[in-house]
Amino acid sequence: MNLGEHIAYDIIMATLSMSLIVLGVFLFYYCKKKPVESEETLPIKQSARAYPLTEIDAATNGFNHRRIIGKGRLGTVYAGTLQELVAVKRIHPVLVLSKAGFGFSSVMKSLSLAQHTNVVSIIGFSEGPGERIIVMEFIRMSSLDFYLHGDNDGASLLDWNKRFKIAAGVARGLQYLHEVVSPNIVHGCVKSSNVLIDVNFCARICDYGLNFFGLVEKRGLIGYVDDEYWNNEGNGLGGSKESDVYGLGVILLEILSGRECEGGLLVKWALPLIKEMRFSEVLDPRLVIPCDMKPFVRLAKVALACVGNSRKCRPCVDHVVNILNNLEMEVCFLSN
């Protein structure tokens, strides 16, 4: 190697060394400013808190009847005040006794991991002799059932835009429970009274995963579950993802027609009309019939697929969500 080559080699090595030093200094200060997040620094999803019964009793003024905001087949719901306003579901004593040895606390902790825009969060629980309490997020407006079927003019507040938004929201919430949260959650009783509407008219599913309390309680279930539910109920297999999709289909029919489920009569009334393509007769007469019927035809066909097929032929919730998301955007675009 001659002198010129030596000089060129030394220059290259010196330049490379300086570059490495500069890079090292840069990385040192960069990493010092923005430390890499370890698993310990990442947010951890907390499970439900166990509350003493005395604290729940105080929060509801001794389960004062003036605090009652809802009643259902599983229990009575009270407005309670803890660190914030909460909904307190007190399970009916007869159902508590029927599941006396059931691992209530472990189930509540598992269900409370569900966190989604279209799902009502479970905050905590409480238990004692003859008592099972579920503490939930408080939703400041009422249920879809109340809006559509209550003795008021609530249905007129739900224009077609809001109804398509609610339909898609219910489907997304159900998709999250079925396919995203771990372990997956079967709702067990998907119906309009278990869909709460918040101040932004966003649908929020509640009472998910609680069907173990009321497998033999048919009140409130008939019409929202498929025939296979009753065939399998004796084996404890009644609730399933497919049965939840059936309930979603019934809700879609309620949203379209404004009619109540009526123990399954809604499905029997609507299916022939949809199959005969008499779609305008299915729509809620309290609202103006839209000029463009295409989104309504598609929604009616989705409802038909959910309730008109056996479990093996029923669409999965992922497929339903894809269609309803598109319909929500389409109707919003058409109205603007």
N, C-alpha and C positions, 0 to 999 in steps of 0.2 A: 504494500500500500504506500503510495507516494505521499509527499507532504500535503498536496492539495486535497487528496482524499481524506487524510487524517483531520485536516481542518474542517472539512465538510461534515465528517462523521461527528466530531466534537460539537459542532454547532447544532446538529440535529438532536443529539442526546441532551444537550443543555436545554434546548427548546422544549423537548418532550418532558424533561424533569420539571421545568418551570410550569408547564401546563398541568402536570399531575398535582403539583403543590397548590396551584390556584384552584383546581377542581376540588381538592381535598378541603381547603379552607372554606370554599363556597358550600359544600355539602355539610360541613360541620355546623356552620351558622344557620343554614336552612333547616337542618334537622333539629337544631336547638330551639328554633322558633316554632316549628311545627312537628312535635314529637309524634311518632307513629302510634296510633291507637292500639292498645292491646285489648284482649278480650275483657280485661278487668275494667277498662275505661268506657267500653261500649254500653249503651243503655240496656238494662235488663228488664224484661216484661215481668211485672210483679203479679202474683196470683192474689186471689181474693183474701181480704182480711177477716179474721174471726172476731166478731163483736160479742161481748157479754150480753146476755139477755136483758140485764138491768139497763144497759145503755140503749138498747133498741126500745125497751119499754118507755124510757124517758124521752127518746126521740119522737115517739108517736103519741105522747101524753097518755100512756097506758092503753094504746090501741083505741083511741077515742074514735067513736063513729063519725065525728065531724071531719076526721082526717081521711076517711075512705075516699079513694079516687077511682076504684074499679073492683069488680068482682068477677071471678071466672070459675071454671070447673076445678082448678087446682087450689085456689085460695083467694084471699082478699088482699087488695093492695092499698097501702096507706101512704100518705105524704109524711115523710119524716125529716127531722133536722139533726144532722150530725155536724161534721165540719162544713157541710153544704146541704142543700135540699136534695133528698134522695127518695126513691120509691121503695117501699118495704113490702114485700110479698109474704104474707103469713099463710103457710100451707094448711089446708083443712085438717083438723085433728084426726079424722078417720083415715085419711091418706097417710098421715105420719105414722099411725099405729100399724098400718098394713106394711110399712117399710121400716119397721123399728130397727132392724139389724143392718140396714143398708148403709154403705159408706158415704153418707151425705157430704161431709166436709171435703173428702178427696174429689168427689164429683164437682162440687162448687169451685174448687181450686182449678180443676181442669177446664171447666166451662168459662171461667173468668179470663182465660188466656185469649179468648176471642175479642179482638179489637179491630173494628171496621166502621167506616162511615155509615153503613146501612145496618148496623147491629147495635142493640142496646147493651151497654157494658154492665157486667156484674161486678160490683165493687166489693161486696163482702157477704157474710152469712153469719147466722147464729143458730145454735141448737141447744136443746135441753129436753127434759122429760116431756113428751107430748108436743114439742115445739120444733119446727123447722122454719127458719126465716131466711129470705134471700133479699139482699140489699142491692138495688140497681140504680143506674143513672136515671135521673129524673128528666123526662121529656115533657116540655111545657105545653104541648098541644095534645089533641086527642087521637083516637085510633081511626084507621081507615074505615072500619065498620061504622063508627059513630058518624063520620062525615057522609058516608054513602047512604046509611039506613036510619040514622037517628031522627028523632022528632024535631027537626030543625031544617034550615035551608042550607045545611053544610054542603050538600052535593053541588050546589051552584058555585061554591067557592073553588071546587075542583074542576076547572075547565079542562079541555082535552090536553092542553100542554102539560098541566100538572099531573093528569092521570097517566100519561105516557112516561113522565119522569118517575112517578111512584112505581109503575109497573117494572121499569128497568131497575129501579133501586131495590125492590124486593128481590128480584132475580139475582142481582149482584151480591146482596147480603146472603142469600141462600147458597150461591156459588162459593162464597168465602167459607161458610160453615162446612160445606160438603168437600171442598177440594183444597183449601189453602191452610186453614188453621190445623195445627197438629196437637192431639189426634183429631181427625175429622169428626164433625158433629152432625148427627141426624136430628132434625128439629122434632119431628114426631107429631106436630099439629100445626101445619101451616094454614092459617086462616086470617081473615081481614081484621079480627079483633086482636090478633097478635102482631099487627103491623101498626106501629105508632108513627104519627106524622109530626115532624118538628116545625119550628117557626119558619123554616125555609122550604117547607113542603117536601122535605126529604124523608123517604121511607126508612123506618128503623125496625128491624125484626126483634121481637122479644120472646121470652118463655121458651127458648131453644134448649133442647137436651133434657127437658123435664118430664118427658113422657113416662119415665119409669114410675112416677107417682100415680099415674092414672090409666094404666093399661086396661083395666076392667071398667073404667068410667067412660061410657059411650056419649054422655051428654056433652055437647059441644064439638064432638068429633064427626058425627054422622054427616055425610055430604062433603066433608073436606078430606076424607081418606078414601083410597080405592077399595074394591071388593077383596083384594088379596090381603089387606090389612086384617080383616075379620077372620079370614081363613087361617092366618098364621098367628093370631093373637094368643091362642092358648099356649103356644111355644115361646111366647115372649118375643116373637119376631115381627110383630105388626108394623112397627115403624121402620122405614127404610128411605133411602134417597129417592127411590122411584115414587114412593107414597108422598114424599114431600113435594115432588114435581107435580103430582096430581093436585095437591092443595094449591100450588102456585097457579095451575091452570084455572081452578075455581075462582081464585082472586082476580085473574085476568078477565073472566066472564063477569064478575061483579063490577069491575072497573068499566068495562064496555057497556054493560046494560043498566047499572045502577040498582039491579035487583039483589035481594038477599039469597043466600045459598038454599035456605028452606029445606034442609035435610036431604039435599041431592036433587030437588025439583028443578033448580036452576039449570043443572047440566042436562036433565031430560028435556027441558024446554029449549035450550039454546042449540044443542047439537044438531037437531033436524034443520033448523033455520040456517046454520052455517053450512051444512052439507048441501042444502038446496040453494046456496049462494044468495040468501035473502038477508044480506048483511045489515041493511039499513033498519030492519025490524029488530035487530039485536041491540042497537045503540040506545043509550039512555035518552028518553024523550024529554027530559028536563034541560038538555043542552041542544044547541043548534046543530043540525046535521051538517057535517063538513062538506065542502065542495069537492075536495080530493079524497076519495074513499080508499085509495090504495093502502095507506098505513093501517087503516082500520081492518081492512080485509086481511092483511098479513097478521095483525094481532089476533084476530079471531081464529085464523088458521093455526097459530101457535097454541092458543088455548085449546083448540080441538085436538091437536097432537098430544097435549099434556093429559087431557081427561078422556080422550076417545080411544086410547090404546091400552093394551095390557102392559105390565111392567117391562116385559122383554122388548116391546116395540116403542116404548115411551122415549122421548128425547132426553138426553142428559142436560143438566142445568147449564153447562158450558155453552151448548148449542143455543139454548134459549136466550142466554145473556147476549151472545153475539147479535142475534136478531133484534132484541129489544133495545140494545144500545144504539143500533143503527136507526131504529124507528124513532127513538127519542130525539136524536139529532135531526132526522128528517122532518118530524112534526114541528120542532122548534124553528127550523129553517123556513118552512112553509108559512108559519104564522107571522114571520117578520117581513 
